[in-house]
Amino acid sequence: MYEKSSGRPESVGCEAPEADCGLVLKRVRELGDGEFAWVRLDDPSEDELVRLADELGLHALAVEDALHAQQRPKYERFGDVLAVALKTLWYVEEQGAVETGEMMVFIGPRCVLTVRHGVVDPCAEAAQRLAAEPDMLRLGPWAVLHAVLDVAVDAYSDAAGRVRAALNRLEDQVFSVSRVDHTEAIYSLKREVREFRDAVQPLVPVVHGLLNRPGEEDHQSEIAPYLRDVADHLDRTDTEVRTLDELLNSVLDAQQARVGTWQNDDMRRISAWAAIFAIPTMVAGVYGMNFEHMPELGWTYGYPLAVALMALSSGALYRAFRRNGWL
């Protein structure tokens, strides 16, 4: 519970006991003038969410969206309640993977409800930021939405930097002297970037839409600069993610080109050795036909001459191929 004027918070815990849940609902009903409530739910059960939805007057479709946690970033209005869906995102360094969760934010005239699914909870840091800037609380529930969006977008930016570092390492490996095929690693990182794009790209029109219609008219001029700041950071991150996707395409093309070059080198080596062994094979094949009347068959030095011819011809070809870089 927050007082808009002073920013003074009052926390009501609701870990598990039914009495505490009842206390929260009772305190929400008793909100005074200049107060608003922020109710935070982490992976709630259907009974918990339905009970709170009845108290806050949430639409049944909004409750369904919050429970199933399979929503694209969006915003829509149910009466006087605005529902905003966004994805939380973080980068797991050890696995080289982008993990996502989901957050639903319901903004009413005097209450904010956040429903989280996933490991990362942006609400904790958002609450700390509000505590550090109590003047923001004069904007009421919209201050909570801004804080949650700001934390989520900052996490996007941090994850984008980590993915960029992973891409730089992969790029160095692709262009190293070692002949290692990194195609699987490139596709793996590309899949993570695509998941990143699915979280960031749909949120861009959502934030810009909120900027164009922030809700309460008396707060419009005050909340707009903060939403513009979030939109600017989100646009930069969206551009960065698009750039990462394009760079991965280029790295993949470069890897495939290098694999093709390696295959051409191998074929040249095989062809060179085949040509070197072709001359001894030809000479031995001619003299192995066992005709009675063949040149040099009765000559004492015929055999050494044939062997010398094969050795000299093979050596000349070997030197020529080495000089041309085929061997």
C-alpha positions in Angstrom: 0.0 0.0 0.0 1.3 3.4 -0.9 0.4 7.0 -0.1 0.8 9.1 -3.2 1.7 12.3 -1.4 4.4 11.0 1.0 5.3 7.8 -0.8 5.1 6.0 2.5 4.7 2.2 1.9 2.9 -0.3 4.1 3.5 -4.0 3.4 1.0 -6.7 4.1 2.5 -10.2 3.8 0.6 -13.1 2.2 2.9 -16.1 2.1 0.5 -18.9 2.7 -1.9 -18.6 5.7 -5.5 -17.9 4.8 -5.7 -15.3 7.5 -3.0 -13.2 5.8 -4.8 -13.5 2.4 -8.0 -12.2 4.1 -6.0 -9.4 5.7 -4.7 -8.3 2.3 -8.2 -8.2 0.8 -9.5 -6.4 3.8 -6.8 -3.8 3.6 -7.5 -3.3 -0.2 -11.1 -2.7 0.6 -10.2 0.0 3.2 -7.9 2.0 0.9 -8.3 5.7 1.8 -8.1 8.8 -0.4 -4.6 9.3 -1.9 -3.7 5.6 -1.4 -3.3 2.8 -3.9 -2.3 -0.9 -3.5 0.2 -3.0 -5.4 -0.6 -6.8 -5.1 2.2 -9.1 -6.3 1.5 -12.8 -7.2 4.2 -15.3 -8.1 2.9 -18.3 -10.0 -0.5 -18.2 -8.4 -3.1 -21.0 -8.4 -6.4 -20.5 -10.1 -8.3 -20.3 -6.8 -5.9 -17.5 -5.6 -6.2 -15.5 -8.7 -10.0 -15.9 -9.1 -10.5 -14.8 -5.5 -8.5 -11.7 -6.0 -10.0 -11.0 -9.4 -13.5 -11.0 -7.9 -12.4 -8.5 -5.4 -10.7 -6.2 -7.9 -13.4 -6.7 -10.6 -11.1 -8.2 -13.2 -12.6 -9.7 -16.4 -12.7 -13.5 -16.8 -10.6 -13.2 -20.0 -7.9 -11.3 -18.1 -7.8 -13.9 -15.4 -7.4 -16.6 -18.1 -4.5 -14.8 -19.7 -2.8 -14.4 -16.4 -3.1 -18.0 -15.5 -2.0 -19.6 -18.8 1.1 -17.5 -19.3 1.2 -18.0 -23.0 0.7 -14.5 -24.1 2.6 -12.3 -26.6 3.4 -8.8 -25.3 0.2 -6.8 -25.6 -2.1 -4.3 -23.8 -5.8 -4.2 -23.7 -8.5 -2.6 -21.6 -11.2 -4.3 -19.6 -13.5 -1.6 -18.4 -11.5 0.7 -16.2 -8.6 -1.9 -15.9 -5.7 -1.9 -18.3 -3.9 -5.2 -18.8 -0.3 -5.3 -20.0 1.5 -8.5 -20.9 5.3 -8.6 -21.3 8.0 -11.2 -21.2 10.9 -11.3 -18.6 14.2 -12.4 -20.0 17.6 -13.3 -18.8 20.8 -14.9 -20.2 22.3 -18.0 -18.7 26.0 -17.8 -19.2 26.8 -21.4 -18.4 24.4 -22.8 -21.0 24.6 -20.0 -23.5 20.8 -19.8 -23.5 18.2 -17.0 -23.3 15.5 -17.9 -20.8 12.1 -16.2 -20.7 9.2 -15.8 -18.3 6.0 -13.8 -18.3 4.5 -10.9 -16.4 1.0 -9.6 -16.5 0.3 -6.1 -15.0 -3.3 -5.0 -14.3 -3.8 -1.3 -13.6 -6.9 -0.1 -12.0 -7.9 3.3 -10.6 -6.5 2.5 -7.1 -4.8 -0.9 -7.4 -2.1 -2.6 -9.4 -1.9 -6.4 -9.7 1.2 -8.1 -11.1 1.2 -11.8 -11.9 4.6 -13.4 -12.5 5.6 -16.7 -14.2 9.2 -17.6 -14.3 12.4 -17.5 -12.3 13.3 -13.8 -12.6 11.1 -11.3 -10.7 11.4 -7.7 -11.9 8.9 -6.6 -9.2 11.5 -6.8 -6.5 13.9 -4.4 -8.2 10.9 -2.2 -9.3 9.8 -1.9 -5.6 13.4 -0.9 -4.7 13.4 1.8 -7.4 10.1 3.2 -6.2 11.4 3.2 -2.6 14.4 5.2 -3.8 12.2 7.7 -5.8 9.1 8.2 -3.6 8.2 11.3 -5.8 7.2 8.9 -8.6 4.4 7.5 -6.4 2.3 10.7 -7.0 1.6 9.1 -10.4 -0.3 6.3 -8.6 -0.5 2.8 -10.3 1.2 4.1 -13.4 4.4 4.6 -11.4 4.4 0.8 -10.7 3.9 0.0 -14.4 6.7 2.3 -15.4 9.0 0.8 -12.8 8.2 -2.8 -13.9 8.7 -1.9 -17.6 11.9 -0.1 -16.8 13.4 -3.0 -15.0 12.4 -5.5 -17.7 13.8 -3.4 -20.5 17.1 -2.9 -18.6 17.3 -6.7 -18.3 16.8 -6.9 -22.1 19.7 -4.5 -22.6 21.9 -6.5 -20.2 21.0 -9.8 -22.0 21.7 -8.2 -25.4 25.2 -7.3 -24.2 25.9 -10.8 -23.0 24.6 -12.3 -26.3 26.8 -9.9 -28.2 29.9 -11.1 -26.2 28.9 -14.7 -27.0 28.6 -13.8 -30.7 32.0 -12.1 -30.7 33.6 -15.2 -29.2 31.9 -17.4 -31.7 33.0 -15.1 -34.5 36.7 -15.4 -33.4 36.4 -19.2 -33.4 34.9 -19.2 -36.9 37.8 -17.2 -38.3 40.5 -18.9 -36.4 43.1 -21.2 -38.1 41.6 -24.3 -36.6 39.4 -26.4 -38.9 36.4 -26.8 -36.5 32.8 -26.7 -37.8 30.9 -24.3 -35.6 27.6 -24.5 -37.6 25.7 -26.2 -34.7 26.9 -23.5 -32.2 25.8 -20.8 -34.6 22.4 -22.3 -35.1 22.0 -22.7 -31.3 22.8 -19.0 -30.7 20.6 -18.0 -33.5 17.7 -19.9 -31.9 18.3 -18.0 -28.7 18.4 -14.7 -30.5 15.1 -15.6 -32.2 13.6 -16.2 -28.7 15.0 -12.9 -27.7 13.3 -11.2 -30.7 10.0 -12.8 -29.8 10.2 -11.1 -26.4 11.4 -7.7 -27.5 9.9 -7.0 -30.9 6.2 -7.3 -29.9 6.7 -5.1 -26.8 7.8 -2.1 -28.9 4.3 -1.2 -30.2 2.9 -1.9 -26.8 5.1 0.7 -25.1 4.5 3.2 -27.9 0.8 2.6 -27.6 0.9 3.2 -23.8 2.9 6.4 -24.6 0.1 7.7 -26.9 -2.7 6.8 -24.4 -1.3 6.6 -20.9 -4.7 6.6 -19.2 -5.6 9.3 -16.7 -5.6 12.7 -18.3 -4.2 14.5 -15.3 -1.2 12.2 -15.3 -0.6 12.2 -19.0 2.0 15.0 -19.2 3.8 13.7 -16.1 4.1 10.0 -17.0 4.8 10.6 -20.7 8.6 11.5 -20.3 9.2 8.3 -18.3 7.4 6.1 -20.8 9.4 7.9 -23.6 12.6 7.0 -21.8 11.5 3.3 -21.6 10.5 3.3 -25.3 13.9 4.8 -26.3 15.8 2.1 -24.4 13.5 -0.6 -25.8 14.0 0.7 -29.4 17.8 0.6 -28.9 17.6 -3.0 -27.6 15.3 -4.0 -30.5 17.8 -2.6 -33.0 20.6 -4.4 -31.2 18.8 -7.7 -31.3 18.0 -7.3 -35.1 21.7 -6.5 -35.6 22.7 -9.7 -33.7 20.4 -11.7 -35.9 21.9 -10.3 -39.1 25.4 -10.8 -37.8 24.6 -14.4 -37.0 23.4 -14.8 -40.6 26.7 -13.4 -41.8 28.8 -15.6 -39.5 26.8 -18.7 -40.7 27.5 -17.7 -44.3 31.2 -17.3 -43.4 31.3 -20.7 -41.7 29.6 -22.4 -44.7 32.1 -20.7 -47.0 35.0 -21.9 -44.9 33.6 -25.4 -44.9 33.4 -25.2 -48.7 37.0 -24.0 -48.8 38.2 -26.8 -46.6 36.4 -29.3 -48.9 38.0 -27.7 -52.0 41.4 -28.0 -50.3 40.8 -31.6 -49.5 39.7 -32.3 -53.1 42.8 -30.6 -54.4 45.0 -32.7 -52.2 43.3 -35.9 -53.2 43.5 -34.9 -56.9 47.2 -34.0 -56.5 48.1 -37.3 -54.9 45.9 -39.2 -57.5 47.9 -37.5 -60.3 51.2 -38.3 -58.6 50.3 -42.0 -58.3 48.8 -42.1 -61.8 52.2 -42.0 -63.6 53.7 -45.0 -61.7 50.4 -46.8 -62.2 50.5 -46.1 -66.0 54.1 -47.2 -66.5 53.7 -50.3 -64.4 50.4 -51.1 -66.2 52.1 -50.8 -69.6 55.0 -53.0 -68.7 52.7 -55.4 -66.9 50.9 -56.4 -70.1 53.5 -59.1 -70.7 53.7 -58.9 -74.5 56.7 -60.7 -75.9 58.0 -57.8 -78.0 58.1 -54.7 -75.9 60.9 -52.0 -75.8 63.6 -52.5 -73.2 62.3 -55.9 -71.9 65.6 -57.5 -72.8 67.8 -54.6 -71.7 69.8 -54.9 -68.5 69.0 -51.4 -67.4 65.3 -51.4 -68.5 63.9 -52.1 -65.0 66.0 -49.4 -63.2 65.1 -47.0 -66.0 61.4 -47.6 -65.6 61.6 -47.2 -61.8 63.6 -44.0 -62.2 61.1 -42.6 -64.7 58.3 -43.2 -62.3 60.2 -41.7 -59.4 61.3 -38.6 -61.3 57.9 -38.0 -62.8 56.2 -38.3 -59.4 58.8 -36.1 -57.8 58.3 -33.4 -60.5 54.5 -33.5 -60.0 54.9 -33.3 -56.2 57.1 -30.3 -56.5 54.8 -28.5 -58.9 51.8 -29.2 -56.6 53.7 -27.9 -53.6 54.7 -24.8 -55.4 51.1 -24.1 -56.4 49.8 -24.7 -52.9 47.9 -27.9 -53.6 49.9 -29.9 -51.1 
